[in-house]
Amino acid sequence: QTARLPPSESRALIDQCTGAIADDIFQSYYDATSSASTTITFDQFGAWYNDRGFSLVPWLELLDLSKWNPAQGAPNGSKGGAERRQPAAERSSAAGGSAVAGSGGDGGGDDVRFSFVLVDETSTPAFTVEISGMDMKAIHSLVTKTALVNLAPNSFCAPLLESSMDGVLDKRFFDKCMRKLVKSTNLSKDDQNAFSVILSAIFYSFEADEGEDEGADCVELAIGMAMLCTGDKSSKLLYAWQVMSGEVDGCLDFASLQSYIRSFLRMLIAISFDASSHRTAETKAYASGMAAWVTESIMRDYADADTEMVVFDDFAQWYTDGGYEVAPWLELLDLSKWVLAKS
């Protein structure tokens, strides 16, 4: 995941972690000796590690390469995507279907709360998106502590769209918009650092085509991030349609409808820690394949015969007629149904 972050943000995350560890070491030493010394010996560090440190920094064990084991089921110790994700794919009852239902916004741990399979254009399962309790907890903290959940999609996304150039949003302008929208005065330093990491990870998940320098596809980013705002599924879908088409009752062709659907998938992938081990180009390809498959089913039955385009009412009718069975993940646009739901 940190591979997609600028060095400055990676360092900030490391500083936050190591600072907390150092505080714990010295507090433990003070509790044991009542000494307020500003230095400790290696033996004292060893005593801390044997007492409790091993549970706080288990990654120190990785200094011993003999303790590393290949991932189960992966060839040659690889963490290959298809092999590692196959068990989750087998849990899903249908392409795009939700395998695990979530409950409550304060979920914790690494348990999978939502799981859905993305197929490619040939209906072949290609990737499984898993959202854990920890993912839900992180988004719950972000939208509630920053009050993003009280913002209308237009109020949040319009500044992003206005800051783009030729459809691409530079990271500097994204950060500037976030600083204006997310007031840090009421946030702790830890929260500021954590939310900066989350927002940056979302930005880099929407990177434009290769060759762009730290630029994100602004329209897809704005549509995806509308999920963090107030409103139910229908209102967010309609707002996103207006952004994609440029007007309230606009029409979308195949490419635009695919981009519209892909925006939501990229956002869900962005908030999944499990998916963060994959490069943006990979996850975009998975989202594109699923979006193309869904778009094909919509255009085949609902597109105007002359223009080969659809309006929002066509999309809504498709969803009502059975689209909810192949794209149940659209229900996650309504945070009140999962992130903000009471346990």
C-alpha atoms as one frame of an Amber mdcrd trajectory, in Angstrom:
protein
   0.000   0.000   0.000   2.739   2.486   0.871   4.238   2.024  -2.590   1.506
   4.321  -3.850   2.332   7.071  -1.338   4.827   9.906  -1.763   7.999   9.455
   0.348   7.007  12.316   2.667   3.753  10.599   3.635   5.433   7.222   4.062
   7.944   8.843   6.415   5.148  10.524   8.370   3.446   7.160   8.846   6.710
   5.553   9.983   7.450   8.452  12.360   4.006   8.127  13.917   4.447   4.387
  14.470   8.013   4.481  15.816   7.229   7.438  18.063   4.434   5.499  19.741
   6.709   2.474  20.165   9.490   4.569  21.733   6.985   6.124  24.144   5.839
   2.668  25.200   9.422   1.474  25.760  10.326   4.407  27.999   7.004   4.246
  29.846   7.597   0.551  30.520  11.126   1.320  31.777   9.781   4.088  34.039
   7.065   1.806  35.440   9.688  -0.818  36.299  12.388   1.461  37.744  10.732
   4.836  38.488  13.666   6.310  36.577  13.064   9.211  34.209  16.220   8.502
  32.229  16.210   9.679  28.612  18.321   6.715  27.488  18.109   2.947  27.843
  20.552   0.099  27.330  20.195  -2.782  24.902  19.468  -5.130  27.813  16.600
  -2.876  28.892  15.280  -2.877  25.336  15.535  -6.680  25.348  13.620  -6.892
  28.624  10.839  -4.729  27.152  10.641  -6.903  24.038  10.445 -10.138  26.031
   7.836  -8.688  28.371   5.425  -7.150  25.875   7.235  -5.736  22.876   6.949
  -8.946  20.866   3.189  -8.387  20.628   3.546  -4.742  19.565   6.326  -5.088
  16.999   6.125  -8.703  15.742   7.668  -7.571  12.458  11.080  -7.451  14.169
  11.024 -11.242  13.877  11.401 -10.765  10.109  15.021  -9.755  10.694  15.616
 -13.517  10.864  15.095 -14.680   7.261  14.917 -18.312   8.361  11.514 -17.582
   9.919   9.933 -16.462   6.649   7.525 -18.976   5.096   5.973 -18.984   1.601
   2.318 -17.988   1.410   0.049 -21.024   1.589  -1.101 -22.137  -1.826   1.093
 -19.700  -3.752   3.657 -21.084  -6.192   7.312 -20.447  -5.355   6.363 -18.410
  -2.312   4.520 -15.893  -4.477   1.495 -13.992  -3.254  -0.057 -14.198  -6.703
  -3.428 -12.508  -6.880  -5.551 -15.287  -8.381  -4.171 -18.042  -6.161  -4.295
 -16.020  -2.948  -7.837 -14.780  -3.557  -9.403 -17.996  -4.802 -10.933 -19.053
  -1.463 -12.795 -15.745  -1.267 -13.938 -16.115  -4.860 -15.367 -19.531  -4.052
 -17.496 -18.024  -1.287 -19.340 -15.776  -3.723 -22.600 -17.134  -5.022 -22.538
 -15.231  -8.328 -20.433 -12.882 -10.394 -20.373  -9.584  -8.587 -22.434 -11.037
  -5.758 -21.892 -10.208  -2.107 -20.517 -13.207  -0.273 -20.473 -11.721   3.217
 -22.963  -9.259   4.616 -21.653  -6.549   6.889 -23.224  -5.133  10.010 -22.423
  -2.134  12.110 -20.079   0.771  11.591 -17.678   0.007  14.431 -16.453  -3.310
  13.099 -12.922  -4.195  14.047 -10.413  -6.838  13.206  -9.494  -8.311   9.870
 -12.727 -10.265   9.427 -14.231  -9.924   5.958 -17.521  -8.039   6.112 -18.150
  -7.732   2.365 -16.775  -9.779  -0.490 -17.682  -9.600  -4.160 -16.221 -11.037
  -7.318 -15.335  -8.928 -10.339 -15.619 -10.727 -13.663 -14.046  -9.747 -16.958
 -15.791  -9.118 -20.274 -16.116 -12.880 -20.826 -17.858 -13.447 -17.464 -14.738
 -15.105 -16.055 -14.038 -14.327 -12.363 -10.893 -12.204 -12.282 -10.611 -10.564
  -8.868 -12.251 -10.546  -5.454 -12.741  -7.343  -3.501 -12.811  -7.845   0.256
 -13.739  -5.166   2.772 -12.856  -5.959   6.366 -14.006  -4.687   9.712 -10.827
  -2.615   9.935 -11.578  -1.033   6.551 -15.038  -0.098   7.789 -13.651   1.315
  11.024 -11.151   3.480   9.115 -13.825   4.938   6.820 -16.205   5.461   9.750
 -13.525   7.437  11.569 -12.683   9.463   8.458 -16.198  10.547   7.523 -17.410
  11.223  11.064 -14.395  13.009  12.542 -13.936  15.191   9.451 -17.705  15.720
   9.052 -17.450  14.680   5.399 -20.584  12.662   5.983 -22.474  15.949   6.427
 -21.360  17.383   3.074 -23.502  17.114  -0.043 -21.722  15.361  -2.931 -21.668
  18.531  -5.009 -20.097  20.586  -2.211 -17.355  18.004  -1.810 -16.699  17.067
  -5.438 -17.157  20.369  -7.296 -13.821  21.800  -6.039 -12.050  18.689  -7.332
 -13.615  19.014 -10.769 -12.835  22.723 -10.933  -9.174  22.075 -10.089  -8.575
  19.567 -12.873  -6.854  20.193 -16.179  -7.890  18.180 -19.223  -9.654  15.712
 -16.951  -6.583  15.051 -14.802  -6.224  16.239 -11.206  -2.737  16.909  -9.880
  -1.917  15.614  -6.376  -1.003  19.123  -5.207  -4.435  20.463  -6.128  -6.097
  17.435  -4.566  -4.264  18.081  -1.294  -5.228  21.749  -1.463  -8.895  20.854
  -1.904  -8.761  18.387   0.971  -7.223  20.996   3.282 -10.103  23.351   2.506
 -12.783  20.717   2.910 -11.312  18.866   5.896 -10.609  21.281   8.716  -7.753
  19.961  10.818  -8.197  22.276  13.812 -10.412  19.781  15.639  -8.362  16.719
  14.708  -5.562  15.159  16.710  -2.154  14.840  15.092  -2.636  11.084  14.848
  -5.975  11.530  13.082  -4.491  14.083  10.695  -1.737  11.657   9.726  -4.099
   8.694   9.424  -6.620  10.575   7.290  -3.867  11.964   5.083  -2.744   8.411
   4.373  -6.302   7.233   3.603  -7.085  10.145   1.286  -3.770   9.789  -0.517
  -4.365   6.065  -1.000  -7.760   6.868  -2.527  -6.199   9.453  -4.845  -3.516
   7.085  -6.100  -6.132   4.384  -6.694  -7.597   6.664  -9.367  -4.352   7.320
 -11.210  -4.915   8.215 -14.843  -3.325   6.281 -17.681   0.349   5.425 -17.396
   2.565   8.331 -18.311   0.644  10.863 -16.246   2.728  12.413 -13.468   0.895
  11.887 -10.185  -2.404  12.697 -11.855  -5.778  11.121 -11.156  -8.779  10.720
 -13.425 -10.718  13.610 -11.925 -14.241  12.673 -13.015 -13.936   9.097 -11.781
 -12.272  10.278  -8.561 -15.044  12.802  -7.865 -17.755  10.242  -8.557 -16.068
   7.635  -6.377 -15.457   9.983  -3.456 -19.109  11.042  -3.472 -19.607   7.828
  -1.520 -18.067   9.548   1.527 -20.738  12.256   1.555 -24.298  12.475   2.822
 -27.145  10.940   0.868 -28.603   7.592  -0.059 -27.689   5.350  -2.955 -30.151
   6.867  -5.422 -29.115  10.479  -4.814 -25.432   9.625  -5.229 -26.069   7.630
  -8.389 -28.015  10.557  -9.858 -25.349  13.096  -8.902 -22.663  10.892 -10.433
 -24.714  10.585 -13.631 -24.911  14.364 -13.889 -21.147  14.640 -13.415 -20.464
  12.034 -16.091 -22.996  13.327 -18.627 -22.626  17.027 -17.885 -26.359  17.620
 -17.437 -29.296  16.547 -15.285 -31.023  14.400 -17.913 -27.973  13.624 -20.024
 -27.288  10.474 -22.001 -24.313   8.140 -21.738 -22.778   6.006 -24.458 -21.007
   2.702 -23.806 -17.633   4.220 -22.886 -19.137   6.824 -20.550 -21.403   4.301
 -18.838 -18.454   1.966 -18.334 -16.468   4.817 -16.761 -19.479   5.691 -14.564
 -19.723   2.158 -13.176 -15.951   1.760 -12.920 -15.769   4.853 -10.692 -17.719
   3.139  -7.913 -15.702  -0.055  -8.215 -12.390   1.808  -8.028 -13.569   3.546
  -4.865 -14.501   0.268  -3.194 -11.149  -1.197  -4.206  -9.432   1.933  -2.855
 -10.846   1.468   0.645  -9.955  -2.238   0.752  -6.635  -2.812   2.495  -6.590
  -6.322   1.068  -6.511  -4.891  -2.473  -3.676  -2.477  -1.712  -1.005  -5.047
  -2.562  -1.954  -4.739  -6.232  -0.741  -2.026  -8.583  -3.243   0.627  -9.661
  -2.974  -0.522 -13.277  -4.074  -4.002 -12.183  -7.024  -2.910 -10.075  -8.152
  -0.473 -12.771  -8.118  -3.339 -15.271 -10.215  -5.500 -12.935 -12.691  -2.661
 -12.387 -12.795  -1.977 -16.132 -13.554  -5.603 -16.925 -16.446  -5.766 -14.468
 -17.750  -2.382 -15.589 -17.647  -3.473 -19.237 -19.555  -6.648 -18.387 -22.258
  -4.698 -16.530 -22.410  -2.014 -19.222 -22.905  -4.628 -21.931 -25.932  -6.049
 -20.110 -27.450  -2.579 -19.732 -26.826  -1.417 -23.288 -28.114  -4.673 -24.775
 -31.568  -4.339 -23.224 -32.056  -0.645 -22.479 -30.096   1.482 -24.975 -31.950
   3.582 -27.529 -31.865   1.745 -30.847 -30.976   4.882 -32.816 -28.493   6.650
 -30.542 -27.111   3.600 -28.696 -27.218   5.661 -25.515 -29.046   5.415 -22.189
 -30.516   7.955 -19.781 -30.534   7.683 -16.001 -34.069   6.276 -15.967 -32.848
   3.403 -18.149 -30.087   2.660 -15.673 -32.520   2.836 -12.742 -34.912   0.473
 -14.523 -32.094  -1.979 -15.201 -31.185  -1.973 -11.523 -34.791  -2.539 -10.461
 -35.293  -5.307 -13.030 -32.424  -7.362 -11.657 -29.279  -5.268 -11.800 -29.190
  -5.347  -8.011 -28.359  -9.041  -8.247 -25.178  -8.539 -10.294 -24.128  -5.208
  -8.794 -25.180  -5.428  -5.119 -22.074  -3.416  -4.233 -23.900  -0.282  -5.388
 -25.877  -0.539  -2.140 -22.654   0.388  -0.324 -22.990   3.936  -1.663 -25.386
   4.464   1.236 -23.091   4.616   4.261 -26.053   4.400   6.628 -26.462   0.769
   5.581 -23.008  -0.326   6.688 -20.325   2.159   7.822 -22.778   4.258   9.826
 -25.190   1.459  10.713 -25.683   0.800  14.399 -24.272  -2.522  15.587
